[in-house]
């Protein structure tokens, strides 16, 4: 790829703007200053602008450990959006492969690859979402069975799809669902007369939140994580 196109795609600039940056001498490729937009950038090259490495053009796949108090939106009148957590010039082009509420923490996946995110968000693909739930009151002895049968949510005509509840203690559990209804987890427990006081997403499909990421930190997905979304489920896992 030509260097000027690389700069255009990485920074969202016009060809004229990219050419100006390159001629300024602020762009290096593998540590060497390059002032020609026609310079060919090899596949694994490290391109930097003002000593800051630029994201390689093309689809991006990111996991974020979302902290409490941030919304999954580009704009909000009352809360910070998660976009302020990214030190990336083109982060505004990414969309969410599954949002979280402002007070819910944990794994958020973002990308600019619509086909990839569709595999996660489309109900027909039955992508697992695993949440760690802390409740205000102890769980009833029938909770596991009720979640497996489906729960009638307020203002909904049909039961929720069967969900798997793993009880960790009387007030803490791991819940696996395959849907993404509005405030679904909170509403499911509310329908049973309980209240969620802490909600943290740990996994989406095969992708697990990196334990090395502190709240507010992010990283790019590995090739294996990216491709794992397209691996079909075995019949016994469906």
C-alpha positions as a Markdown table, in Angstrom:
| # | Residue | x | y | z |
|---|---|---|---|---|
| 1 | Unk | 0.0 | 0.0 | 0.0 |
| 2 | Unk | 1.2 | 3.5 | -0.8 |
| 3 | Unk | 2.2 | 5.6 | 2.2 |
| 4 | Unk | -0.2 | 8.4 | 1.4 |
| 5 | Unk | -3.1 | 6.0 | 1.3 |
| 6 | Unk | -2.0 | 4.4 | 4.5 |
| 7 | Unk | -2.0 | 7.8 | 6.2 |
| 8 | Unk | -5.4 | 8.7 | 4.7 |
| 9 | Unk | -7.0 | 5.5 | 5.9 |
| 10 | Unk | -5.4 | 5.5 | 9.3 |
| 11 | Unk | -6.2 | 9.2 | 10.1 |
| 12 | Unk | -9.3 | 9.8 | 8.0 |
| 13 | Unk | -7.6 | 12.5 | 6.0 |
| 14 | Unk | -7.8 | 13.6 | 2.4 |
| 15 | Unk | -4.9 | 12.8 | 0.0 |
| 16 | Unk | -3.8 | 16.4 | 0.1 |
| 17 | Unk | -3.7 | 16.5 | 3.9 |
| 18 | Unk | -1.8 | 13.2 | 4.1 |
| 19 | Unk | 0.8 | 14.5 | 1.5 |
| 20 | Unk | 1.3 | 17.6 | 3.7 |
| 21 | Unk | 2.0 | 15.5 | 6.8 |
| 22 | Unk | 4.4 | 13.2 | 4.9 |
| 23 | Unk | 6.4 | 16.0 | 3.5 |
| 24 | Unk | 6.7 | 17.6 | 6.9 |
| 25 | Unk | 9.0 | 14.8 | 7.9 |
| 26 | Unk | 6.9 | 13.7 | 10.8 |
| 27 | Unk | 6.1 | 10.2 | 9.4 |
| 28 | Unk | 8.5 | 7.3 | 9.8 |
| 29 | Unk | 8.3 | 3.7 | 8.5 |
| 30 | Unk | 10.2 | 1.2 | 10.6 |
| 31 | Unk | 12.1 | 4.1 | 12.2 |
| 32 | Unk | 13.1 | 5.8 | 8.9 |
| 33 | Unk | 11.6 | 9.2 | 7.9 |
| 34 | Unk | 9.7 | 8.9 | 4.6 |
| 35 | Unk | 8.7 | 12.0 | 2.7 |
| 36 | Unk | 7.3 | 10.4 | -0.4 |
| 37 | Unk | 3.6 | 9.5 | -0.6 |
| 38 | Unk | 4.4 | 6.8 | -3.2 |
| 39 | Unk | 6.6 | 4.9 | -0.8 |
| 40 | Unk | 5.4 | 1.3 | -0.6 |
| 41 | Unk | 4.5 | 0.2 | 2.9 |
| 42 | Unk | 5.0 | -3.5 | 3.5 |
| 43 | Unk | 2.5 | -5.7 | 5.3 |
| 44 | Unk | 4.2 | -5.8 | 8.7 |
| 45 | Unk | 5.7 | -2.3 | 8.7 |
| 46 | Unk | 5.4 | 0.0 | 11.7 |
| 47 | Unk | 4.2 | 3.4 | 10.6 |
| 48 | Unk | 4.4 | 6.3 | 13.0 |
| 49 | Unk | 3.3 | 9.9 | 13.0 |
| 50 | Unk | 4.9 | 12.2 | 15.5 |
| 51 | Unk | 6.3 | 9.1 | 17.3 |
| 52 | Unk | 2.8 | 7.6 | 17.6 |
| 53 | Unk | 2.1 | 4.3 | 15.9 |
| 54 | Unk | -0.8 | 4.4 | 13.5 |
| 55 | Unk | -3.4 | 1.7 | 13.3 |
| 56 | Unk | -3.1 | -0.4 | 10.3 |
| 57 | Unk | -5.9 | 0.4 | 7.8 |
| 58 | Unk | -8.6 | -2.1 | 7.4 |
| 59 | Unk | -11.1 | -3.8 | 9.8 |
| 60 | Unk | -10.4 | -3.3 | 13.5 |
| 61 | Unk | -11.5 | -5.5 | 16.3 |
| 62 | Unk | -11.3 | -4.2 | 19.9 |
| 63 | Unk | -12.2 | -5.4 | 23.4 |
| 64 | Unk | -12.8 | -2.9 | 26.1 |
| 65 | Unk | -13.2 | -3.4 | 29.8 |
| 66 | Unk | -16.0 | -0.9 | 30.3 |
| 67 | Unk | -16.1 | 0.9 | 33.6 |
| 68 | Unk | -19.2 | 2.0 | 35.4 |
| 69 | Unk | -20.6 | 5.4 | 34.4 |
| 70 | Unk | -19.8 | 5.3 | 30.7 |
| 71 | Unk | -22.4 | 4.9 | 28.0 |
| 72 | Unk | -22.1 | 2.9 | 24.8 |
| 73 | Unk | -22.9 | 5.8 | 22.5 |
| 74 | Unk | -21.1 | 8.5 | 20.6 |
| 75 | Unk | -23.0 | 11.3 | 22.3 |
| 76 | Unk | -24.7 | 11.7 | 25.7 |
| 77 | Unk | -25.8 | 14.8 | 27.5 |
| 78 | Unk | -25.3 | 13.4 | 31.0 |
| 79 | Unk | -22.5 | 10.7 | 31.0 |
| 80 | Unk | -19.1 | 10.2 | 29.4 |
| 81 | Unk | -19.2 | 7.9 | 26.3 |
| 82 | Unk | -16.7 | 5.0 | 26.0 |
| 83 | Unk | -15.2 | 6.8 | 23.0 |
| 84 | Unk | -13.2 | 9.1 | 25.3 |
| 85 | Unk | -11.4 | 6.0 | 26.6 |
| 86 | Unk | -9.7 | 5.4 | 23.2 |
| 87 | Unk | -6.5 | 7.0 | 22.1 |
| 88 | Unk | -7.2 | 6.2 | 18.4 |
| 89 | Unk | -7.7 | 8.7 | 15.6 |
| 90 | Unk | -10.5 | 6.7 | 14.0 |
| 91 | Unk | -12.3 | 5.3 | 17.0 |
| 92 | Unk | -15.4 | 7.2 | 16.1 |
| 93 | Unk | -15.8 | 4.9 | 13.1 |
| 94 | Unk | -16.2 | 1.8 | 15.3 |
| 95 | Unk | -19.6 | 0.5 | 16.3 |
| 96 | Unk | -20.6 | -1.8 | 19.2 |
| 97 | Unk | -21.1 | -5.5 | 18.8 |
| 98 | Unk | -23.4 | -5.5 | 21.8 |
| 99 | Unk | -23.9 | -2.5 | 24.1 |
| 100 | Unk | -23.9 | -2.3 | 27.9 |
| 101 | Unk | -25.9 | -0.1 | 30.2 |
| 102 | Unk | -24.2 | 2.9 | 31.9 |
| 103 | Unk | -24.0 | 1.0 | 35.2 |
| 104 | Unk | -23.0 | -2.3 | 33.8 |
| 105 | Unk | -19.3 | -3.1 | 33.5 |
| 106 | Unk | -17.1 | -5.6 | 31.6 |
| 107 | Unk | -16.6 | -6.8 | 28.1 |
| 108 | Unk | -17.5 | -4.6 | 25.2 |
| 109 | Unk | -16.5 | -5.5 | 21.6 |
| 110 | Unk | -16.1 | -2.8 | 19.0 |
| 111 | Unk | -15.4 | -3.0 | 15.3 |
| 112 | Unk | -15.8 | -1.4 | 11.9 |
| 113 | Unk | -16.6 | -4.8 | 10.3 |
| 114 | Unk | -20.4 | -5.1 | 10.0 |
| 115 | Unk | -20.4 | -8.7 | 8.9 |
| 116 | Unk | -18.4 | -9.7 | 12.0 |
| 117 | Unk | -20.6 | -7.8 | 14.4 |
| 118 | Unk | -23.7 | -9.2 | 12.8 |
| 119 | Unk | -22.5 | -12.7 | 13.8 |
| 120 | Unk | -22.5 | -11.5 | 17.4 |
| 121 | Unk | -25.7 | -9.4 | 17.6 |
| 122 | Unk | -28.1 | -11.3 | 15.3 |
| 123 | Unk | -30.5 | -13.5 | 17.3 |
| 124 | Unk | -30.3 | -16.3 | 14.7 |
| 125 | Unk | -26.7 | -17.0 | 15.6 |
| 126 | Unk | -27.5 | -17.5 | 19.3 |
| 127 | Unk | -24.3 | -16.0 | 20.5 |
| 128 | Unk | -23.7 | -16.6 | 24.2 |
| 129 | Unk | -23.3 | -13.6 | 26.6 |
| 130 | Unk | -22.2 | -14.5 | 30.1 |
| 131 | Unk | -22.8 | -12.1 | 33.0 |
| 132 | Unk | -21.7 | -12.1 | 36.6 |
| 133 | Unk | -24.7 | -11.0 | 38.7 |
| 134 | Unk | -24.8 | -9.8 | 42.3 |
| 135 | Unk | -28.3 | -9.6 | 43.7 |
| 136 | Unk | -29.9 | -7.6 | 46.6 |
| 137 | Unk | -31.7 | -10.7 | 48.0 |
| 138 | Unk | -30.9 | -14.5 | 48.1 |
| 139 | Unk | -32.0 | -16.5 | 45.1 |
| 140 | Unk | -35.0 | -18.8 | 45.4 |
| 141 | Unk | -34.5 | -22.6 | 45.1 |
| 142 | Unk | -36.4 | -22.5 | 41.8 |
| 143 | Unk | -34.4 | -19.8 | 40.0 |
| 144 | Unk | -32.3 | -22.2 | 37.9 |
| 145 | Unk | -35.4 | -24.0 | 36.6 |
| 146 | Unk | -37.3 | -20.8 | 35.9 |
| 147 | Unk | -34.4 | -19.3 | 33.9 |
| 148 | Unk | -34.1 | -22.6 | 31.9 |
| 149 | Unk | -37.8 | -22.5 | 31.1 |
| 150 | Unk | -37.9 | -18.8 | 30.1 |
| 151 | Unk | -39.2 | -15.9 | 32.1 |
| 152 | Unk | -42.1 | -13.6 | 31.3 |
| 153 | Unk | -40.9 | -10.1 | 31.2 |
| 154 | Unk | -43.2 | -7.1 | 31.7 |
| 155 | Unk | -44.7 | -5.7 | 28.5 |
| 156 | Unk | -43.4 | -8.7 | 26.5 |
| 157 | Unk | -45.7 | -11.2 | 24.7 |
| 158 | Unk | -43.3 | -14.2 | 24.8 |
| 159 | Unk | -41.1 | -15.8 | 27.4 |
| 160 | Unk | -37.4 | -15.2 | 27.2 |
| 161 | Unk | -35.3 | -17.8 | 25.5 |
| 162 | Unk | -34.0 | -20.6 | 27.8 |
| 163 | Unk | -31.0 | -19.3 | 29.9 |
| 164 | Unk | -28.4 | -21.0 | 32.0 |
| 165 | Unk | -28.0 | -19.9 | 35.6 |
| 166 | Unk | -25.0 | -21.1 | 37.6 |
| 167 | Unk | -25.4 | -20.3 | 41.3 |
| 168 | Unk | -22.2 | -19.2 | 42.9 |
| 169 | Unk | -23.6 | -18.2 | 46.3 |
| 170 | Unk | -27.0 | -17.1 | 47.6 |
| 171 | Unk | -26.7 | -13.7 | 46.0 |
| 172 | Unk | -24.2 | -14.2 | 43.2 |
| 173 | Unk | -24.5 | -16.2 | 39.9 |
| 174 | Unk | -23.2 | -16.5 | 36.4 |
| 175 | Unk | -26.0 | -16.1 | 33.8 |
| 176 | Unk | -25.7 | -17.1 | 30.2 |
| 177 | Unk | -28.3 | -15.7 | 27.7 |
| 178 | Unk | -28.6 | -15.7 | 23.9 |
| 179 | Unk | -30.7 | -12.6 | 23.5 |
| 180 | Unk | -30.2 | -8.9 | 23.9 |
| 181 | Unk | -33.5 | -7.4 | 25.0 |
| 182 | Unk | -33.5 | -4.0 | 26.6 |
| 183 | Unk | -32.2 | -4.3 | 30.2 |
| 184 | Unk | -32.8 | -8.0 | 29.9 |
| 185 | Unk | -30.8 | -9.4 | 32.8 |
| 186 | Unk | -32.2 | -6.8 | 35.2 |
| 187 | Unk | -35.7 | -7.4 | 34.0 |
| 188 | Unk | -35.4 | -11.2 | 34.3 |
| 189 | Unk | -34.5 | -11.0 | 38.0 |
| 190 | Unk | -37.0 | -8.3 | 38.6 |
| 191 | Unk | -39.7 | -10.6 | 37.3 |
| 192 | Unk | -38.7 | -13.0 | 40.1 |
| 193 | Unk | -39.0 | -10.3 | 42.7 |
| 194 | Unk | -35.2 | -9.6 | 43.0 |
| 195 | Unk | -32.9 | -6.7 | 42.2 |
| 196 | Unk | -29.6 | -6.7 | 40.4 |
| 197 | Unk | -27.1 | -4.5 | 42.3 |
| 198 | Unk | -24.0 | -5.4 | 40.2 |
| 199 | Unk | -23.7 | -6.6 | 36.6 |
| 200 | Unk | -20.5 | -7.5 | 34.8 |
| 201 | Unk | -20.2 | -9.1 | 31.4 |
| 202 | Unk | -17.4 | -11.7 | 31.2 |
| 203 | Unk | -17.8 | -13.3 | 27.8 |
| 204 | Unk | -19.3 | -12.8 | 24.4 |
| 205 | Unk | -19.4 | -16.0 | 22.4 |
| 206 | Unk | -15.9 | -17.5 | 22.6 |
| 207 | Unk | -14.3 | -14.2 | 23.5 |
| 208 | Unk | -13.4 | -13.8 | 27.2 |
| 209 | Unk | -12.6 | -10.5 | 28.8 |
| 210 | Unk | -8.8 | -10.2 | 29.2 |
| 211 | Unk | -8.1 | -10.3 | 33.0 |
| 212 | Unk | -5.0 | -8.1 | 32.3 |
| 213 | Unk | -7.3 | -5.2 | 31.2 |
| 214 | Unk | -8.1 | -2.7 | 34.0 |
| 215 | Unk | -11.4 | -0.9 | 33.9 |
| 216 | Unk | -11.2 | 1.6 | 31.0 |
| 217 | Unk | -8.4 | -0.2 | 29.2 |
| 218 | Unk | -8.6 | -1.9 | 25.8 |
| 219 | Unk | -6.7 | -4.0 | 23.4 |
| 220 | Unk | -7.0 | -5.3 | 19.8 |
| 221 | Unk | -8.2 | -8.8 | 19.4 |
| 222 | Unk | -5.9 | -11.6 | 18.3 |
| 223 | Unk | -6.4 | -13.3 | 15.0 |
| 224 | Unk | -7.7 | -16.4 | 16.8 |
| 225 | Unk | -10.2 | -14.3 | 18.7 |
| 226 | Unk | -11.4 | -12.6 | 15.6 |
| 227 | Unk | -11.8 | -15.8 | 13.6 |
| 228 | Unk | -13.5 | -17.7 | 16.5 |
| 229 | Unk | -16.7 | -15.8 | 16.0 |
| 230 | Unk | -17.2 | -17.5 | 12.6 |
| 231 | Unk | -16.6 | -21.0 | 13.9 |
| 232 | Unk | -20.0 | -22.8 | 13.8 |
| 233 | Unk | -21.3 | -24.3 | 17.0 |
| 234 | Unk | -21.5 | -28.0 | 17.4 |
| 235 | Unk | -25.0 | -29.4 | 17.4 |
| 236 | Unk | -24.7 | -30.3 | 21.1 |
| 237 | Unk | -23.8 | -26.7 | 21.9 |
| 238 | Unk | -26.6 | -25.1 | 19.9 |
